[in-house]
Amino acid sequence: MSEPTKRIALIGIILTSHESVDQLNSLLSESGDYIVGRMGIPYREKGISIISVAMDAPNDVISALSGKIGMLPGISTKTIYAKAT
């Protein structure tokens, strides 16, 4: 059986509340094998945090992670995919 095709994606995450930070970090740790890089920016003036997560993973892994993150309270997420890899 062949390995699923991997895609390059960027998950943008905005935290408007810190109540779900532990769950977010847990989800990201579970997908650590697929994460290429992660950058977090605290925007103190607005009281939010902005996180970007670059991934190289099968589409279902990216979609599942993005969906789980988006369901957490106080968190918004959007995923973009590279056109070709």
C-alpha positions as CSV (number, residue, x, y, z in Angstrom):
1,M,0.0,0.0,0.0
2,S,1.4,3.4,-1.0
3,E,1.9,6.2,1.4
4,P,-0.7,9.0,1.2
5,T,0.3,12.1,-0.8
6,K,1.6,14.9,1.4
7,R,0.8,18.5,1.0
8,I,2.4,21.7,2.3
9,A,0.0,23.8,4.3
10,L,0.0,26.7,6.7
11,I,-2.5,26.9,9.6
12,G,-3.1,30.4,10.9
13,I,-4.4,30.5,14.5
14,I,-5.6,33.5,16.4
15,L,-6.2,33.2,20.2
16,T,-8.5,35.7,21.7
17,S,-8.5,33.9,25.0
18,H,-5.9,31.7,26.8
19,E,-8.4,29.2,28.2
20,S,-7.6,26.6,25.5
21,V,-3.8,27.0,25.3
22,D,-3.1,23.6,27.0
23,Q,-5.4,21.8,24.6
24,L,-3.9,23.6,21.6
25,N,-0.4,22.7,22.6
26,S,-1.4,19.1,23.1
27,L,-3.0,18.9,19.6
28,L,0.1,20.5,18.1
29,S,2.4,18.0,20.0
30,E,0.4,15.1,18.7
31,S,1.0,16.2,15.1
32,G,4.7,17.1,15.8
33,D,6.0,14.7,13.2
34,Y,4.3,16.7,10.4
35,I,5.1,20.2,11.7
36,V,7.9,21.9,9.8
37,G,7.9,25.0,11.9
38,R,5.8,27.1,14.3
39,M,5.9,30.8,15.1
40,G,3.9,32.6,17.8
41,I,3.5,36.3,18.1
42,P,1.9,37.8,21.2
43,Y,0.0,41.0,20.2
44,R,-0.1,42.5,23.7
45,E,-1.8,45.7,22.6
46,K,-4.8,43.8,21.4
47,G,-4.7,41.0,24.0
48,I,-4.4,38.3,21.4
49,S,-1.8,35.8,20.2
50,I,-1.1,34.9,16.5
51,I,0.4,31.5,15.7
52,S,1.4,30.1,12.3
53,V,2.1,26.4,11.9
54,A,3.7,25.1,8.7
55,M,3.0,21.5,7.9
56,D,4.0,18.8,5.4
57,A,1.4,16.1,5.9
58,P,-1.4,14.1,4.3
59,N,-4.5,16.2,3.6
60,D,-6.6,14.3,6.2
61,V,-4.0,15.0,8.9
62,I,-4.0,18.7,8.1
63,S,-7.8,18.9,7.9
64,A,-8.3,16.9,11.1
65,L,-5.8,19.1,13.1
66,S,-7.3,22.3,11.7
67,G,-10.8,21.2,12.6
68,K,-9.9,20.2,16.1
69,I,-8.1,23.5,16.7
70,G,-11.0,25.5,15.3
71,M,-13.4,23.9,17.7
72,L,-11.5,25.1,20.8
73,P,-13.0,28.0,22.7
74,G,-11.4,31.4,22.0
75,I,-9.5,30.2,18.9
76,S,-10.0,31.0,15.2
77,T,-8.2,29.1,12.5
78,K,-7.8,29.1,8.7
79,T,-5.7,26.8,6.6
80,I,-4.1,27.5,3.3
81,Y,-2.5,24.9,1.0
82,A,0.4,25.2,-1.5
83,K,-0.8,24.8,-5.1
84,A,1.9,22.3,-5.9
85,T,4.7,20.6,-4.1
